[in-house]
Amino acid sequence: MGIQEVLDRLEEEERRFAGTLFLAPVLPGRGVAVRIAGIQCQVQRIQGLPDPDFAGWAVLRALSAFEAAFQRPAGLKECADYLALFPAVRLILLEPAADHWLAVPALRGDRRFDIQGQVQLLLPAEGLLPFETVIARYDGRLFWHERRDPRSKPALAAYLREALSRRDAEDLPRRPEQLRKKGLSREQREAYGLRWLMVARERMNSTEFRLRRALKHAQARLRSYSERKDAYVVRFTVDGRVHTSVVRKHDLTVLSAGVCLSGQDRSFDLTSLVGVLRQGGAAGRLEWTGNA
């Protein structure tokens, strides 16, 4: 078949497609994938949506290969029949995002698919919780939520959520190697490890954590802090004495130590400043400037 015959056939199929009803998942800002004459096309515009932010399963009427009109929400059986066309995949939920859940495979040995890293679970049901195992359907590109996995044990997911909520002295959750629940699968432990890393990174990027960590390295304790345009004003305790210093936000370099350092303030960061304060305090050589 020559290229012109292929184009003619595609044009004819597009004409037949116009006016037909079809079911599809609709997400804000995303096109709807359809297959015409074996070629995947994107319906980019959907008219008549009940809400500009509508997200759900819908019955649409094709206006062309690139435009459709909303007819009605799809029924439960229609959705089930549509999802049944695709292979089922078990996923462990990590955390919700704006319009999806991040998830990882619940069975690493599934050779049907080569799933690397985290995936997006689209059109999730309400009420889902982290570490639950769900059944999704994979259409070759995207994962669509179908239902909770009836074979999963809710107590295991609950244990992982409780472990994530427990915080140590650094305000971090229980570490993955500290999990002690019988029955946890390797994939569940890996999912918890990924979620733990997410929380740890968020915490490490927080201002309070950065300041507490910098001071803790020098055995000092944060009392409070406030923000200026490009700096933090930090109140902290060194050997029972309260100090106030100003440090740069970017790297915690000292802008004003709060004591006389003979113009050498910027030679120190918050951690090394504590050592100077401790040494000077022990020798009785500190002079408070009042500049902080």
Secondary structure, DSSP 8 states (H G I E B T S, - for coil): --HHHHHHHHHHHHHHHTT-EEEEEE-TT--EEEEETTEEEEE-EEE--SSTT--EEEEEEESSSSEEEEEEE--HHHHHHHHTTS-EEEEEEEEE-SSEEEEEES-TT-TT----S-EEEES--TT--TT-EEEEEE-SS-EEEEEE-TTS-HHHHHHHHHHHH-B-TTS-B--GGG---TT--HHHHHHHHHHHHHHHHHHHTSHHHHHHHHHHTTT-EEEEEEE-SSEEEEEEEETTEEEEEEEETTT-BEEE-SB--TT-GGG-BHHHHHHHHHHHHHHT---B----
